[in-house]
């Protein structure tokens, strides 16, 4: 009887792992800045209004500055998600939507920092 209970408990724990993994934000800090799962630098855009729930970077802008997808992860402060015009979810940090930059070619590149004095790496 005990082995059945232990086996059941192990199975329940094992099955619950993917749910917990989905709750984590796919970003981490590297060399003082936030990076995505591939190690690519993450940026904010000055034309975005914090906590507005929207992104000001659409169309051609979003081609050069791809939005960081929020997916289905449940996020908690300081993280949030904004809904883009196409209905997709974009990850936000402290209310500001997050982006990568197409000219960053390898992990650690920060070529988008201070572009047009409007794009900034996320350092905190």
N, C-alpha and C positions, 0 to 999 in steps of 0.2 A: 504494500500500500504506500509506504514512504517513497519508494522508487517512482511510482506513478505520479505522486505529488511533486517530487523533485523534477521529473521529466517534464511535467506540465509547466512548472515554474520556469524551467529553462527555455521551453518552447515559447512561452509568452514573452519572456525577456528578449529572445532572439527576434521574434516577430515585431517587437516594438522598436527595435533599433532603427529601421529605415524612417519611421515617423520622427524620431528625434533628430536624425541626420538632416531631414528636410527642414527642420526649424532653424538651422544655422545659416547665417549670412555668408554668402560665398566670397567674402573679401577678407583680407588679412593685412596686417601692417608689415612692411618690409622697408628697411632703410629709412624709416621715419615717415613713409607715405602709405596710403591705402593702395592695394593692388588686387586685381581679380584673381581667379583661380589659376590663370595662366601666368601670373606674375606681371601683368600689364598695369601700368599706372592708371589711376582713376582720377577724374577731374570734375570740378563744378564749373558752372557757367554763370557769370554775373547777371545776365538777363533773366535768369530764373529767380522767381520770388519764393523765398523759403516758406514752406507750409501752405503753398497755394494749391498743391495737388496737381500741378500742371508743369509741363516742360515747354520752354520757349524755343528749344532747338528741334526743329522739324524739317522735313523734306531734305534739301541739299545739306543743311547743317548736320542733320542726323546721319547722313552718309559719311561725313568727315569725322563726326563725333558720335560713334555708335552708343546708344543708351545701354547702361548696364541692366540686364534683365533681372527682374525681381522673382520671376517664376511663381511658384505656389507657396514659397516659404512663408511661414508666419514670422513676422519680424516684430521686434520690440524696440522702444526708444533706446538709442538715438536713431534707429533705422525706421524707415517707412517705405511705402510704395506709392508711386503716382501712376495714374492711368493716362497713357498717351492717347493722342487723337485716334490711333488705329485700334484702341482697346487693349493693347498690350500693357503689361505692368513693368515699371522701371523702378529700380532700387534708388532710394534717396537716403542721405545721411544728414541728420539735423535739419530735415525738411527740404534740402536741396537735392534735386535729381543728379544722378551720377552718370558719367560718360567715360569712354576710353577714346583714344585718338588714333586715326588710321596711319599717321606718320610715325608712330611708335612701332618699331619693327621687332624689338626684342625685349624680354623682361628687363625692367629697370630703366628703360628709356623714359625721358620726361620732356620730350620735344614740344609738347603742347602747353607746358607751363608758361603762363603770361602771354600766350598768343592773343593778339589784339587787345592786350590788357584786360581780357574778359574771362580767360580760362585759367584755372588754378589747380595745382595738385592738391589732393586732400591729405593734410598732414596730421589731422587730429580728429 
